[in-house]
Amino acid sequence: MEYMIRGMMARLLWETGAVKVSVEKPFHLASGNYSPFYINCRALISNAAVMDIITAFSHYICMSKGLNFDVVAGGETAGIPFASYIAGRLSRPMVYIRKKPKGYGMGSLIEGILKEGDRVLLVEDLITDGGSKEGFISAIRAANAQISDTLVVFDREQGGNDFLKRMNVELHPLCTLKGAITDWSKMELIPDDTKKEIESYLENPQDWHESRGLAFK
């Protein structure tokens, strides 16, 4: 069933325009590096039917893996709408976590009610190397709550899983990049040379950058 979910998610991401592929003009990422593809899960939140499907898939993953949690947390900002849908579906309270404290009032990192000892499921749109999740996980633990699982819509498979393991957190993606590339190729959405280009990028991002005269950070 998980294999089917990942295949259907790959199709949904493509059909909603959440996936962009450009080999000739790679996308400039927030990290300063480049990529022949770009995943924008925020595009999904404008389609209520797609969000319902994602929520149902998330429900299945949580139930089939026996994830135990009291609260669903969304990371600022992209994780918040997905966390909201999932919390509603599972009848769990929701909180969201800021990237940095508010500059006024209580200066809170966590908005909503999170009690000591609560078990938290962190929900995010995607994960790359995992670095952006560290602050969210640390904030949860600093509040004396527990976190052992993170659910993401898309895993770019660029080190995020290993990063979370080092923080004793298990990653649960609805869709993975390598699986999506295979599915997009089978669906004839991307040609073979584009598939090979993306695979080359994933195998060694630094070499890929250097071969195109792009700076790698």
N, C-alpha and C positions, 0 to 999 in steps of 0.2 A: 504493500500500500504506500509506503514512503517513497518508493521508486516512482509510482504513478503520480504522487503529489508533486514531486520535483519536476516531472515531465510537464504536468499541467501548469505549474507555476512558470516554467520556462516560456510556455506559449502565452500565458497571460501577460508576463512582463514584456514580451515582444509586441503583442497586439495593443497594449495600452500605451506604447511609446516610451516605456520606462527604460528601454535598452537602445543605445545609440552605438553604432559601429562606424569608425572612420580610420582606415589604414593610412590614407594619404595625408590627412591632417589629424594627428593624434590629439586627444583631449588633454588639456592642462589640468592636473589635479591639485587639490588643496595642499598636498604634501610638497608641491613644487615639481614632482615628476610628471611623466606623461603616460598615456594609455591608449591603445587602439580601440577601446570600448569604454562606455560610460553607463553606469547603472543609476537611475534616478527613481528610487522607490516612492518618492513624494508624488510622482505622477499617478500612483495607484489610488491615493486617497480621494481623488475627485470622482471615482467610479464606485458608487455604493454597492453594486452587484459584485464587483471584484473584491471589495473589502469584505463582503459577506463570505465569499469563497475562502479568502485568506484566513478569516476568523474561524471558519469551519475546519480548515486544514490544521490550524494551530491547536484547536480543540482536540482534534484527533491525535496529534503528536503528544500533547500533554497527557492525554488519557492512556495512549498505547505505551508510553514510556513510564507511566506511573509517577509523573512529576508531582511533588508535594510542595505546595506553596499557599500562603495565606493572602498575599498581596501581589498585585501586578504593578510593576514599575516601568514607566516609559522614560527614555533618556531624551533630554532636550536636544533638538526639537523634533527630529524626524521620528523618534520612537513613540512619541506621545499619542498620535492618532491610532496607531496599531495597538498600543497598550490599552487604550480606551475601548476599542472594539472587543478585544479579547477579555478584558475584565468584565464587560457587560455580558458577554456570552457565558462566561464561567461563574457569574455572580460572585465575583471577588472585588474587594475594595481596590482602588487604584491610587497610586501616587506618581509624581514625576520628579525627576532629579535634574537639577540645574548643572551646567558645566562649571559655573562659579557662583559663589554666594551673591545674593542680592546686595546692592550697595546701600540699602536703606531698611528700615523696620527691623525684623529679627535677623536679617542676614542669612536666611535659610538656604540650604542646598536642596533639601527635600520638601516638596509641597504636598500637602495631604497629611493623613494620619498614619504614621508608621510606629508601631509599638515595639518595645524591647522584646526580642525573641521571635518576632515575626519572620516567617520564611518568605523570601521574595523571589519572584520570577522577573528578571530583567528582560524587557522586550525592546528590540531595536530594528531599524529598517535593514541595515546591512553591516557587515564587518569586513575589514581589510586586514590590517596587521594586528588589530585588537587594542592598540594603544589608547584609543578614545574611550574604551570601556573601563579603563583602570579607574578613572575618577568616579564614575558611577558606582562601581563595585566598592571602592573605598568609602564612599559616602554612606552606602547601605551598612557596611560593617562598622563604621564610626558611630552610627545610630544604634548600635548593639542589636541589629537585625541580622538575619542569616541569608546568604545567597549561595546557591550551588548550581544554578541553571540559568542560561541565557538563551532566549529564542530570537532568531533573526529571520527576516524574510529572505535575505540573500547573503551568501557567503562567497566573497571574492577569492577565497582560498589562497591568501597571501600571508599566512602566518598567524591569523587570528585564533584558530583553534588551539595551536600550541601555546600562544600567549595566555589564553584563558585557562588552560590546563595548569600553567604555572601559578595561577591564582586560585586553583582548586575550584574552578567553575567549568561545567560541561556546556558545550555549544550544541544547539539544536536548530539547524537551518531548514527552512522550507525548500530552498533551492540552492544548489551549488554551481559555481561557474563552470567547472569541468563537465558536469552533467548537462548544464544548459547548452554549452558549446556543441556537445554531441547531439542534443535534441534539435537545436537550431539547424545543424547540418543535415540531419535526417529529414527535417521538415522543408529543406531546401530554402531556408531563410537567409543563410550565408553560404557563399561559394567555398570550395575547398581551400583556395589560396588564402582567404580571410581566416578560415579555421586554423590553418597552419601558422598564420601570423600571430594570432592570439595565443596559440600554444607556445610559440617561440618566446613571446613576451612573458608568459607565466613561468616557463622553464628557467629563464635567466633574464630578469628585468634590466640588470645593469648592462649586459651585452646587447640587449635589444636597444636600449637608449644610445649606447656608444656607436652602434652600427648605423644609426640615423643622425648622428651628430647632436644628440640631445644630452643635456646635463642630467646626471643621475645623483639624487641626494640620499 
